[in-house]
Amino acid sequence: MKYKILNILLIASMAVALTGCYGYRQVGLLQEREDLPQYDSVAYEPYRLQVNDEVIYRVITMDETIAKTMSANSSAGGQYANSYRIYSDGTVDIPFLKPIKLEGLTELEAQDTLRKAMREIIPDADVKLAMYNKQFTVLGDANSGTYTIYKERLTIFQALAMTGDLMNSGDRRHVRIIRPHGNNEPEVLEFDIRTNSIIDSKYYYVYPNDLIYVSRDSGSFYKQPSYSGFLGLITSSVSLLITVLNYIPGVLY
């Protein structure tokens, strides 16, 4: 009877240990497996300005007096200071100019549009324009926060690396990106981040104003970060159980 109970405890502990830790199949990235989703590659589309986005600009001209007057958003050191928001009608109000429609344009297209408008009053004007609020937000089982998009074509892996990576308890099968579209309904993109086919798919790049949400895996409550920690928990639990059984007459002896 004694050895039968001990064998049962040992087998049960081993079975739980095999399923009680995070393995590569659960948390590994860029996996090549047939049972994972296969996403199609799509061409990269540059971000287009939306309502409530903010832009900054600087005017360059040979006339320093005009340059300082027109570049009202530039500091003495030439750095950008003030931003201009795109209103609900898609336009921005730039000093000394009529409202200019920038909604739906890329940064380069918006820069060209502003340059043309400036040259109507300053023939040699050149304009440098950039989006001011280039940020994305992360919520859930990752290091939540708002982060700056520091370059063009920021990938989902680079974005999550900025947060310190996903927690082991994060559900990698159902990562969501909530992507606003101006005055329209936001788009919700759900994907499995473990698959290698995510590269160059529509889920691969992070855009300004994206919200990345990582829910908690429903089975994470039973898992430990490492096998050593889990085996320690199992060992202490079995030892406690054997100690208790020793006090029950006729169970182990």
C-alpha positions as a printed Julia matrix, in Angstrom:
253×3 Matrix{Float64}:
   0.0    0.0     0.0
   2.83   2.36    0.91
   4.7    1.96   -2.38
   1.51   2.1    -4.42
   0.63   5.52   -3.04
   4.17   6.8    -3.51
   4.2    5.61   -7.13
   0.89   7.35   -7.79
   2.24  10.57   -6.3
   5.41  10.33   -8.39
   3.57   9.7   -11.66
   1.1   12.5   -10.95
   3.92  14.92  -10.16
   5.74  14.08  -13.39
   2.58  14.47  -15.44
   1.83  17.87  -13.96
   5.45  18.97  -14.36
   5.31  18.27  -18.09
   2.37  20.64  -18.49
   3.12  23.11  -15.71
   5.84  25.17  -17.38
   6.1   27.4   -20.42
   7.62  25.6   -23.38
   8.89  26.87  -26.71
   5.67  25.91  -28.46
   3.69  28.17  -26.13
   5.93  31.25  -26.01
   8.49  30.93  -28.82
   8.43  33.42  -31.7
   9.03  32.89  -35.43
   8.02  29.24  -35.27
   7.61  27.24  -38.48
   4.76  24.86  -37.75
   1.94  23.68  -39.96
  -0.58  23.92  -37.13
   0.02  27.66  -36.73
  -1.84  30.28  -38.84
  -0.28  31.16  -42.18
  -0.6   34.85  -43.05
  -0.22  36.33  -46.53
   2.46  38.9   -47.29
   1.21  42.37  -48.17
   2.97  45.48  -49.46
   3.87  48.08  -46.84
   1.59  51.11  -46.78
   2.95  54.35  -45.28
   0.91  55.96  -42.54
  -1.6   58.6   -43.61
  -2.45  61.52  -41.39
  -5.78  61.4   -39.57
  -8.04  63.73  -37.65
  -6.48  64.73  -34.29
  -2.95  63.96  -35.48
  -0.45  66.74  -34.88
   2.25  68.01  -37.22
   5.29  70.23  -36.79
   7.11  72.15  -39.51
   9.99  74.47  -40.21
  10.37  77.0   -43.04
  13.75  77.42  -44.74
  14.4   80.57  -46.78
  17.27  82.92  -47.58
  15.4   85.73  -45.84
  16.09  85.13  -42.13
  13.46  87.62  -40.99
  10.71  85.89  -42.94
  11.95  82.47  -41.85
  11.69  83.41  -38.17
   8.25  84.91  -38.7
   6.82  82.0   -40.68
   8.4   79.3   -38.53
   6.44  80.37  -35.48
   6.88  76.86  -34.12
  10.7   76.98  -34.15
  12.87  77.88  -31.2
  16.05  79.92  -31.38
  18.05  76.73  -31.76
  16.02  75.61  -34.74
  14.15  72.92  -32.82
  10.44  72.3   -33.22
   8.31  73.66  -30.38
   4.62  73.93  -31.24
   2.44  71.4   -33.02
  -0.67  71.89  -35.14
  -3.63  69.56  -34.83
  -5.66  68.28  -37.77
  -9.27  69.33  -37.19
 -12.4   67.28  -37.84
 -12.65  68.71  -41.37
  -9.16  67.38  -42.15
  -7.42  70.77  -42.21
  -4.75  72.52  -40.15
  -4.41  76.22  -39.42
  -0.9   77.38  -40.27
   0.02  81.02  -39.46
  -0.35  83.38  -42.45
  -1.94  80.66  -44.61
  -5.45  79.54  -45.38
  -6.54  76.22  -43.81
  -4.71  73.38  -45.55
  -6.16  69.89  -45.88
  -3.66  67.28  -44.7
  -5.93  64.4   -43.7
  -5.25  61.29  -45.77
  -1.77  62.38  -46.82
   1.54  60.76  -45.96
   4.18  62.88  -44.24
   6.0   63.48  -47.53
   2.76  64.39  -49.32
   1.8   66.75  -46.5
   5.25  68.32  -46.64
   4.91  68.92  -50.4
   1.42  70.38  -49.91
   2.63  72.81  -47.27
   5.67  73.74  -49.36
   3.46  74.68  -52.33
   1.26  76.82  -50.09
   4.3   78.57  -48.58
   5.8   79.34  -51.97
   2.73  81.4   -52.86
   4.01  84.02  -50.4
   7.72  83.08  -50.17
   9.06  82.06  -53.6
  12.24  80.35  -52.33
  10.61  78.66  -49.32
  11.43  75.08  -48.44
   9.49  73.22  -45.74
  10.38  70.35  -43.41
   7.31  68.69  -41.9
   6.93  65.74  -39.55
   4.22  64.09  -37.53
   4.48  65.07  -33.87
   2.46  62.38  -32.05
   4.17  59.24  -33.38
   3.27  56.93  -30.52
   1.76  53.53  -29.83
   0.29  52.09  -26.63
   0.65  48.64  -25.05
  -1.81  47.14  -22.56
  -2.22  43.76  -20.9
   0.41  41.14  -20.08
   3.35  43.24  -21.24
   4.96  46.34  -19.81
   2.01  48.64  -20.38
   2.72  52.17  -21.47
   2.91  54.62  -24.36
   6.02  54.51  -26.52
   7.44  56.65  -29.33
   7.79  55.29  -32.86
  11.4   56.19  -33.53
  11.65  55.06  -37.14
   9.72  54.21  -40.28
   8.44  50.63  -40.54
   8.62  49.75  -36.86
   7.81  46.03  -36.58
   5.65  44.35  -33.95
   8.76  42.61  -32.56
  10.69  45.87  -32.26
   7.68  47.54  -30.63
   7.32  44.79  -28.03
  11.08  44.76  -27.43
  10.77  48.43  -26.45
   8.35  47.36  -23.71
  10.61  44.6   -22.43
   8.87  41.76  -24.35
   5.66  39.92  -23.52
   5.17  38.23  -20.18
   5.14  34.44  -20.24
   1.51  34.58  -19.13
   0.52  36.62  -22.21
  -1.72  34.89  -24.74
   0.42  34.87  -27.86
  -2.33  33.18  -29.87
  -4.67  36.17  -29.69
  -2.63  39.38  -29.73
  -4.78  42.33  -30.82
  -3.98  45.65  -32.44
  -6.71  48.29  -32.24
  -6.03  50.73  -35.08
  -7.96  54.03  -35.31
  -9.09  55.35  -38.69
  -9.84  59.0   -38.09
 -13.57  59.59  -37.72
 -14.39  56.0   -38.77
 -14.69  52.9   -36.6
 -11.34  51.55  -35.4
 -10.02  48.34  -36.93
  -9.29  45.37  -34.67
  -6.53  43.05  -35.91
  -6.12  39.74  -34.08
  -3.24  37.39  -34.79
  -0.96  34.65  -33.47
   2.42  36.25  -32.91
   4.24  32.91  -32.7
   4.1   32.08  -36.4
   6.95  32.87  -38.77
   4.46  33.95  -41.44
   3.69  37.15  -39.53
   6.73  38.7   -41.25
   5.56  41.15  -43.94
   1.91  40.4   -43.17
  -0.64  43.09  -42.36
   0.1   42.49  -38.66
   3.86  43.06  -38.95
   4.16  46.85  -38.78
   3.09  49.17  -35.98
   1.58  52.54  -36.92
   1.04  55.75  -34.94
  -1.93  55.59  -32.55
  -1.97  51.76  -32.52
  -3.05  50.11  -29.28
  -1.48  46.65  -28.78
  -3.43  44.5   -26.33
  -2.1   41.21  -24.92
  -4.63  39.28  -22.86
  -3.67  36.76  -20.21
  -3.54  33.1   -21.19
  -6.34  31.22  -19.43
  -3.94  28.4   -18.52
  -1.23  30.62  -17.08
  -2.52  30.22  -13.51
  -1.16  26.67  -13.42
   2.23  27.41  -14.96
   5.58  28.42  -13.52
   8.27  30.52  -15.27
  10.84  27.68  -15.11
  11.04  23.93  -14.53
  13.31  24.37  -11.52
  10.76  26.56   -9.78
   7.93  24.22  -10.65
   9.8   21.09   -9.53
  10.6   22.84   -6.26
   6.91  23.51   -5.77
   6.02  19.89   -6.6
   8.71  18.5    -4.28
   7.6   20.6    -1.35
   3.94  19.69   -2.0
   4.68  15.94   -2.15
   6.78  16.15    1.0
   3.94  17.9     2.79
   1.45  15.3     1.54
   3.63  12.39    2.71
   4.03  14.05    6.12
   0.26  14.38    6.42
  -0.32  10.78    5.33
   2.1    9.58    8.01
  -0.39  10.83   10.57
  -3.25   8.86    9.02
  -3.28   5.33   10.54
  -2.97   2.49    8.03
  -2.3    4.61    4.91
   1.46   4.29    4.53
   1.98   1.44    6.97
